[in-house]
Amino acid sequence: MRRKTLVCLVCLVAVGTLASAGCGGGDREVRVATGAAGPGTTGAADHPVPPKGGVEIIPLPTLTASIPHREPTDERWCERVTLAFTNTGPTPIASGTVTLLVHILGKTGTDRGTVPFLHALPAPIAPGGTTRDTWKVCVEERRVPPGTRIETREARISPSG
């Protein structure tokens, strides 16, 4: 029983020391091998070993969305929302989804709830390209009584392919 307790104590001290020093120490430079080094090659901290074997790093596409541009409609429970999507990556965006978060606001501006609306991303979006899309978003009329309003405050994007 004592041996098990001693081993656990040593493990906890070791984990605590690593956690307080950070992974790998304080100011060490982190390097990641991207390919297999050939036999007999060594690398010092200031002389990295070049990869062999044709490893290619492909950057992922990066998609950003503008702040939602809102326009009122004839119904207080609906609004038109326009977003601009910009692909800042080197590859096209083939598809994805956009989630519009519509807040229901009370008479004093208090948030009474949020309703998510899922839409298809207007794709494809070419590298360096921008595209816009407009949606009419409506919350159930009973959820927006007179004196309250809706406001689309946020858009979350999930590109795929």
N, C-alpha and C positions, 0 to 999 in steps of 0.2 A: 504493500500500500504506500509506503514512504517513497519507494523508487518511482512509482507512477506520479506522485505529487511533485517530486523533484524534477522529473522530465517535463511535466506541464509548466512548472514555474520557469524553467530554463527557456522553453518555447515562448512563453509570454514575454519574457524579458527581451529575447531576440526580436520578436515581432514589434515590440514597443520601440526598440532601438532603431529598427528599420523605418518604422512609421515616423519617428521624430526626425530622422535624418533625411527622409524623402527617399523615393526609389532611386537607387544608384548614387546617392550622395548629393551634396549641395550644388556645386557649380561645375559638374562634369558635363562634357558635351555628349549628346546622344547621337549615335550613328546607327543606321539600319542597313543591313546587307540587302541588296536588291538582286543579287545573282550569286552564283557559286564561284568562289575563288579557285584558281588552278592549284595543282599540287606544288608545294614548296614555297608558296607565297606567304608572306607575313605582312602585317600592317601595324604600324605604330599609330598612336593617337593623332599625330600630325601628318601621317602619310596613309590615307585610306587605300584599301585594296580595291582596284577597279573590278566591277563585275564582269564575268565571262558567261557566254551562253545566250546572248541576245535578249536580255530582260528589257521589257518596254514598259514605261510608266505612262498610263493613259489618264489624263485629267478628267474628272467627272464634270458633266454639265452643271452650270450654276444658273438657277432661275430666281429672279426677284419679281416682286409684285409691287405696284404703286399703292399709295394710300387710296382707299375706296373713294371714288367721286360719286356723291349721292344727289339724286334729283327727286323731288316729291312727285306723287301721282295724285289722282282725284280721290283715292281711298287713303285714309290715314293709316291703314294697316299694310300699305304697300309702298315701295320706293324702287327707283331704278338705280342700279349700282354699276359703275364702269370701273374696270381695272385694266392697267397696262402691264403686260408681262414682258420682261427683258431677259434674254438668254445671254449671259456673259461668258459662257463656257465655249470650248472649241468644237463641241459636237451638238447636233440638233436634238431638241426635245420632241419625242415622238408622241407622247401621251401623258396623261396624269389627271389629277383632280384638284379642284379649288373648293375650299370650304369657306363660305361667307358666314360670319358670326353676327347675327342680327339681335340687337338688344332692344328689349321692351322697356321704355322709360316712363315712369309715373309723372304726375303733374308737377312735382318738385324736382324732377330730374333723377330720382332714385331708380336704380336698375332693378326691374321686377323680374328679369329672366333673360336668358339668351337662347336663341333658336339657331341651330346650325343648318345651312343649306349646302348640299353637295352638288357640284356641277362639273362637267368635263372641261378639262383645260383646252383652250383654243389652240390646238396643235395641228401640224408641226410648227415649231418655232426654230428658225435657222440660227446658227451661231452668230452672235452679235445682233440678232434681230429682235424687234419688238412687235408685239401684237396686242390689240385691245379687244375686249368683249364687254357687252352690257347685258345684265340680267334684270328682270323684274322679280323682286323678292317680296312675298306676301306672307304675313303671319295670319293665323285664323282671326277673323274679325272679332270674335268674342274675347280674345286675349288682349285686345287693344281698345278698351272702352273710351268714350269721349273724354278728352283732356289728356290722354296719354299719346305717345308716339313711338315709332320705331326708328332705329339708327344702326346702320351697318358700320361697325367700328373696325373690324379686322377681317383679313383674308389670310387663310393658311393654304399653302400650295404644296402639293406632293407630286413632283414629276416622276415619270417612269419611262424607261426606254429611251 
